[in-house]
Amino acid sequence: MQITEDETEELAPPVGPGTRVLVMTAAAVAILLLGAAVGLLVRLPGADTTNNPGTGSVEVGFAQDMSVHHLQAVTLANWAREHTADPAIRQLAFDIQSTQLEQVGRMKGWLMLWGQPEQPPTGKYMAWMAGPDSHGMAGMTMASAMPSGGVDHMPGYASAEEISKLQSLSGAALDSYFLQLMLRHHEGGAPMAQFAADHSGVPAVRVLAQNILASQAAEVKTLKELMTARGVEALPGN
Amino acid sequence: MAGGRKTTKGGKSARSAQAALVAGKGKPWGTIIAVVVLVVLAAGVFGYTYVQLNAKHEQEAALAQWTPSDTNKDPSDKITGVVKKDYPSGLHVQPTQRVAYDQAPPFGGPHDGFWADCMGIVYPKAVRSENMVHALEHGSVWIAYNPDEVSGSQLDVLKQKVNGKQFLMLSPYPGLDHPVSVQSWGHQLKVDDVNDPRIDEFVKSLLRNQYTYPEVGASCDALGSGQFDPANPPAFDPSKPGPDAVPMSGQGATNNGDQRQPSGAMTTPPVVTSTTKPNG
């Protein structure tokens, strides 16, 4: 018993300075660990030693997805311009085709400079609108219903069947369906442009996104006027 | 019990008891617990971040493996079974002409001036090869299948990969020596299973790969009836090309002008007339 008591006393010695050292060491370790974690997060976007926007960034995502989206507008407009008999449709189609193809060239040019493929390699679209990934802090997620892995279909994007249908039509039926598909296409692409305009840190990307929003809003008006004049109803969103 | 004993002991060595008491009183339990909790939390944050980023890096590395870049120009070099051939581009034949292709399905060589629609199109019937090859020159990938061996749910797997996906096309190819053959300009991979992961790897590596197709930025849009009508495309010709067919060298084909000229294509040396010959 006596021995046990002595041992108890020895196990709880006065350790004032020892405790202080322990506290300081632990605090230092904690700070280092947190610093290392922050370092991992902060370093990532520029990990390739260049300042190019990387995979998963708003810039790369916007350039890839918007060029796919735009290129379909070019396909629709190419076909309409080649096959319509209506001068107003032909003029609109020429405007859409030439403007959007030029903008696709800008976006694909950026992708070439950034060493990124033309299309998202995952085969999924709009993942870049799901909010910040590695270079953001958890909890600061942006208000978005986008699943982090992206989606198979972009709003406004026509299906292969719809394209085939357009190609099978002629005369007024062709004009009407072209207007319907193009209106839905313009309106469907707007949220992508809006997101890039709001969230990209690269001025050229922001400027193009803002310009797409403004010019397509004007074109939506024209489309609606042409549709009203022809008694054509808008298609529901897709 | 212990307290009682301690009291009795207190008289014995008051100094040591007092020291123990002071030590006990001065020990900053709150601080120690806070520090331990902090260290554990910090370790947790670091560990979580590290594991998450590691998983992300692995995922990106897996994708990057098949993404063309300046240091990885042709990722298909890592795919087992890919056949590569170098073809001169820009050699055009007329809609009435045939090309004596060296491969089946062909994946390069002279071709019709009108390209096949390659904007994510599923052709239900076999299409004239001369048009399909032109679409490859524009950076598309053509998935061909043997209609006797691939149908139903197997065919649906291939349709899923192509339908509505820009720069892809799918068509049957009668007499194909494997169930599936995937082509891009100068590249071919033949596989036996529609679920072979190499199909997707091939597509990722070569679809619009700026390092491997001749006409960067070229269109895949349908030209329309009279040229190439996607609803009624020129049919595949299963017969052997006759002696009048254009050979792979391009002899008898029209050259597209600014394109690379194959050595065999020029039958006569260029005639320099006196009017174009610079003086001096």
Interface residues (C-beta under 8 A of the other chain):
Chain A: M1 E5 E9 A12 P13 P14 V15 G16 T19 L22 V23 A26 A27 V29 A30 I31 L33 L34 A36 A37 L40 L41 L44 T55 G56 V68 L71 Q72 V74 T75 N78 W79 E82 H83 G105 K108 M112 G115 Q116 P117 E118 Q119 P121 T122 G123 D133 S134 Y157 S159 A160 I163 S164 Q167 S168
Chain B: R5 K6 K9 S16 A19 A20 V22 A23 G24 G26 K27 P28 T31 I32 V35 V36 L38 V39 L41 A42 A43 V45 F46 T49 Y50 Q52 L53 K56 E60 L63 A64 W66 T67 P68 S69 D70 M119 G120 I121 V122 N163 G164 K165 Q166 F167 K204 L207 R208 Q210 G217 S219 D221 A222 G224 P230 A231
